[in-house]
Structure formats: C-alpha cells, structure tokens
C-alpha cells in the first residue's frame, strides 16, 4: 500500500449552464436525441474564466477547508488537456497565484484519464519523500469544441475539482493500480493541433484545434479496456469486484458506465453518475463526482473505491483506493 489520506476535496464549475434545449436553438440537435445516447442534459460553460481560474478556485477551497496556508504545500499537480498556455503550465499559474512558495508544480496531459494518472503520480511522491500536495483536474473544453459540430459540441463541459492529500501512517491510500496507453490508436480522439508556421516549414495544411472523435471506436475502447484495467488492479489488490464499495468512472457517457457495470455483474448503484449535469469534463470529471459523493456522505472513511479514467491518447487507468 502507498499510504496517503484524502484530507479535503473541492470542485468549481462555471455559473453559466447550457441545456440541451439551448443547444438546439443554434444547431440541428435536440434533448430527445442527446439524452438517450449520452445521459447528458446540460453542461457548465465559462464566460470569462480560463482553466487556471477554475484550478485556482479549487486550490483555494481546499486550503481554506483544511485550515492550511499555501506555503505548507510540497507540490501542485494538475491534470488537463486544455491549459491556458503551453508555458507556464496551469499548475505553475496556480502555484504563483495562491503563493505556494515551497511547492513545485507541473501539468500532466492524459486527457480524460488525467485525474487518475495525476493521482497515481501524487501517491508515489507522498510515499517516497513529500508530506502534502494538491491534485487537481481542470478543463475549459469549450475552447476546443467546434460549436458547429453537433457530434462533439453536445458532449463536453467546463469545470475543475481536486483533492488535498497528505502522507499518513494509517492503513489508507493506494492499494493497486493499472495504467495503460494505446498510442497506436491516438487518431481516434484528437484536439488542440498546432500549426507549424516557421520560416522553413514550407506549405503545410492549416491546423485544426477542435475535437475530432471516432465515437464508435472510443466507445468500444472504453467498454473493453476499462474492465480490463479494473480487473488487473483488483487482482493486484487481492480483491473481488464485490469488495469495492463504489466505482467512480470518468463521466463521458451513461451507456458506457452501464455497460461496464453489467460486465462486472455489479449493481448499477455502485456506479454513480453525474454527467447529466456537467457533460464530459475530461480530467475534472472524476474529481467532481468524488467531491459530490463526499459532500453527500455517500463515500465515507473506511470504504474501498475504484476509480477509472479513459479517453484521448488513447489512455486508460484504474486505481484501487482505501479511504
């Protein structure tokens, strides 16, 4: 076991809510088409905020809830695929804005697996040499969406969430993990392409910054590979699916979650969802769900949870955590 404790969790989402019905006013779609296929009814979309603004909000809430000052942090890790800039990273912006003078900071880009991969990295840091840090998943995906493309525009939302972690001697923390990358399938989900316009580049096609996704391939990937990594992580932890209290999956599509629950032979109640209210928020989705469940008292100390992310890269990962 890699020992740590989740001291606090927090989430921040933009105030602006965009419903399926509002999308239908400017694109050829409808709530009747979107909801049955995705489970999404609405999403939060930024007005003036960028990714770092949402992440700073999460960091501030975590510190305030814990009664800590920023200089007590050792590190800040942010999972994101929609940073403000390539440099500085979102984590570095957060570190500067909250005054975390003793913390190092970096971003990790693993798309919708970002929260899982970043939490795995934080667990290793706490186990080896550090005492306390923040893990944040933050996304402003609305800037990567082509709002004329109804196949992707209906899916995504903006938001951020995170956890404050501390090293502990208690029997809590990471029991096992399974992380996998399938770069040979990377063309199935892409976003944020940049154009090389240097003097020597010659004639190149214009870059396409927007989401491009092969929905069928991504669906098949998720429903096949998420059960595989969950089973591998459970085997490493010497646990059965029945011994997991809750499965927190990346909130991309309600049908994907239902399919995975069915494959595991577990009741759907052990697979909570909230994509109806947020859409797909990529690296932020698991953190948002975790904070809601902790706030509601659904997830309690002493429980064992599995979290799993999947998406662009293509990436997939599962962690088994004892709370």
N, C-alpha and C positions, 0 to 999 in steps of 0.2 A: 504493500500500500504506500502511495505517495501522500503523506499526511498534510492536509490543509483544512481550513474551515471557511465556509461562506459566511462572512460576518454580516454583510448587508447586500441587498440587491436594489436596483432602481431602474426606472425607464423614463424616457422623454419622447413624446411624439408631437408633431406639429398640431396646432389648433385646427387648421383647415381640414375638413372632412369632405371627401369627394365620393359620392354614392354612385352605384351603377346607373341609376336613373339620370344623374347629371352627365355621366359619360355619354349616355345615349342621346343627349342633346346636340353633340357635335361629332359623333362617329356612329357608324352603322353597327350598333350593338344594342343589347337590352339586358335588364336584370334577369329576365327569363332565360337568356342564353348564357350569361356569365355564371350565375349562382349554381345551377346544377352541375356544370362542368368543373368548377374550381372551388366552390364553397365560399367565394368572396362576395361580400355585399357592399363594402366600402373600403376606403383606404385614406390615410392621412398624407397630405402633400404640403411641402414647405411653401412659404410665400417669400420670405427674405433670408431664411436661415440656410447655412451650408452644413456639411457633415460635422465639421469641428464644433459648430454651435450646439448641435444636439449632444455630441460627446462631452463637451464641457458641462452641459446641464446635468448629464448623468454623473460625471465625476463629482460635481459639487454636491449633488444629493447624497451620494454615497458617503462622502466625508462628513457632511452635516448629520446624517443619520447615525454615524458611528461615533460622533464627537471627536473626530481627529482633525489635525491640520495637514495641509498638503505636504509639508516638509517631512512628515512621518512615512511617506511612501517610498518604497525602493524602486518600483517600476510601474510603468503605464503601458499596457499593450492594447492596441485597437485592431480589431478585425474589420476590414472594409474593402469594398471594391469600387467605392465612389468617393475617393478623397477629394479635398478641396484642391490640392495641388500634388504633383509628384514629390516635390520638396518645398517646404517642410512637410513631413507626414502629419496626419491628423493627431497621432499620439504626441508628437512634438509640440504641436499647437496647444493641445490640452495641457501639457506639462508647463508650458510657459504661462498660459492664461490663469491657471489655478495656483501658480507659484510653487510647484513641486520641485524645489531646488535640489533635492537629494535623489531624485528619481531619474533613471534612464527611460527612454521611450522609443517605441517603434511601431509601425503598422505591419500587419500580416494580411496578405491578399490570398484568400482561398474561396472567394465568392460566398456561396450560401453555406459552405462548411466553415466559414471564418470564425464563428464563435467557438466551435468545437476545437479547431486547430489551435486557436489562441489560448483557450483554457488548458489544453494539454501542455503548451509551452510554459504557461504560468505555473502549472503544477510542478514541472521539472525545476524551474527556477527556485521555487519555495523549498523544494526537497533538498536542493544542493547547497544554497548559500544565502537566500534572502528571506526576509521576515514578512513583508506585506506589499501588496500590489493591487492594481486595478486591471480588470479585463473588461473591455467594452466592445460591443458590436454596434457599429453606427453606419447608417446608409442614407444618402439622398439619391435614391434611384430614379427619381423623377427627372433628373438632368440627363439620364442615359436612355430615357424612353422616347421613342418616336411616337408622338401623340396622334399621328395619322395611321399608325399600325395597330389595328384593333386586336391582333393576335398576341401582342405583348403588352400594350398600354393598359389593358384591363387587369393585369396581374400584379403590378408592383406598387409599393408604397414606401414612405419615408419614416424613419424612426431610429431610436437608439436605446440600448439597455446595457447594463453591466453588473458586475459583482465586485465587491471588495473581499479579497482573500488574505488569510493570514496563516502562517505556519503554526502547527499545533502538535502536541504530543498525544492528543486524543485519537481514538480509532475512527477518524473521519477523513475523507479525501478520495483520491482516485484509486479504485480497485483494479481497473484494467482498461485498455483501450485498443482500438483497431483503426488505423488511419490508412487510406489508400488513395492513390492518384492514377488517373487513366488519361494521360496526356495525348494518347493516340486518338482520343475521341473529342478533343478540345473544340473542334469546329461545330459541335452540336449546340454550344451555348457560348456566344461571344458578346463583348461590349467594350466600348472605350478605345477603339482602334485609333491610333495616332498617325498622322501623315508625316512622312519624311520629306521635308522641303529644302534640304540642304543644297548648296550650290552644285554638288557633284551627283545629285540623285538621278538626274535625267527625267524622263517622262514617267510619272507614277500616277496610278489612279487615286482619286480623292479618297481620304479616309472616311470610314463610316463609324461614328462614335456610338451609334444606337444598338440596343439589344437586338440580337439575331438568335433565334432559338428553333431547334427542331423539337417540337413539343412531344412527338411520339417517342423519339429516341431518349429524351430526358426522362419521360415517364417510365419507359421500360428500364432504363438505367437505375432509377430510384427504387422501383419496386423489386428489382433483382439484387442490387448491391447493398441497400440499407439492411435487409435481413441478414445478408452475409456478414457484414461487419458487426452487427449486433450479436449474432451467434458466436463469432470469433471472440469478441470482447467478453461475452458471458462465459465461454469456455475457459478463457484465461483467468476469470474471477471465480471459477468453480461454482457458478450459479446457473439456475434454470430460469427460463422466462417467467415462471410463476413467482419467483422470488423477487422480481422487480415490482416496486410499488407503482411507479409511473414511468411511461416512456414519453420523453419530450423530443419530438421530431421537428426538424425545420418545417416551418409553416408555408409551404408552397402551394399545396393542392389538397383539398379534403379527400379526394378519391385515392391519392397516393397513401395518405395516412390510413384510410380504411382498408386498403389492400394489404398494407404491411401488418396491421393488427390481425387481419384474417389469416395471413400466412403464419403468424406466430401463435394462432389459436388462443389469443388473449382477448378479454372483453374490451370493447371499444372505449369504455370508461377509463381505462388505464392509458389511453392515448388522447389527452386533452388537446383541443384546438382553439385557436382564436383568429385564424386567417379571415374569418368573416368580417372582422372589424378593422384589420390592418393590411390585408393583402400580403404579398410576399415582400418582406423587408430584408431578405438576404441575411447577412451576418448578424442583424439585430433580432431576428425572429425568435430564436430560442431564448435569448435573454429577456425579451418582452414577455413571453409566455411564462418563464420561470418566475419573474417578478410578480406577475398577476397571481400565480398559484401560491406563492409565499405570502402575498398580501391577503389572500382569501383564507389562508390557513389550510389549504389543501395539501401542500407539501410541508411536512413537519420534520423537526430534528429526529434523527434515527432512521429515517427512511432510506431506501436504496433506489436511486433513479438511474435511468439510462437516457442519455441524450445522443441524438444523431443528426448530422447535417449532410447535405448532398447538393451538388449543383456544379456550376461552372468549373472547368479545369480539365476534364471532369474530376471532381473530388467527392469523397465520401468519408465519413468518420463517425465512430461511436465511442463514448466514454461511459463507464460504469462508476457512479459516484455514491459513496456512503455519506449521508448528511449528518 
